[in-house]
């Protein structure tokens, strides 16, 4: 199968990313996306990888949640064969320049992947085009207490 081929898959076989980069989607924003999906369908397929007969979202967690809310049974996906490191890097690249990316969620995501030994600080710097100080700042944010 061609890597950029779009497939339709059962929505019940598609899992949210673990850990997610963004933990919460705004209610108004989600309502608009659900309405758009009901009217037009999913315009941009989700990017996923296959894992044990299921699919894990690399890019498109918000579209997946909205598709569930819209009652879709099948969704368009593009399947990529990526390992854990490549998956985490692709997720961050997909969210890198989005205005609504929460820096705390992003920091926790980076810290979790470093802690799990999946991606090193140096690899984050290289792949994201960020300085060591930027990554260090994110790790510092991730270690702050919840109330901050």
Secondary structure, DSSP 8 states (H G I E B T S, - for coil): --TT-EEEEEGGGEE--SS-S-----HHHHHHHHHHHHHH--SS-EEEEEETTEEEEEE-HHHHHHHHHHT-SEEEEEE----HHHHHHHHHHHHTT-TT--HHHHHHHHHHHHHTTSS-HHHHHHHHT--HHHHHHHHHHHTS-TT-
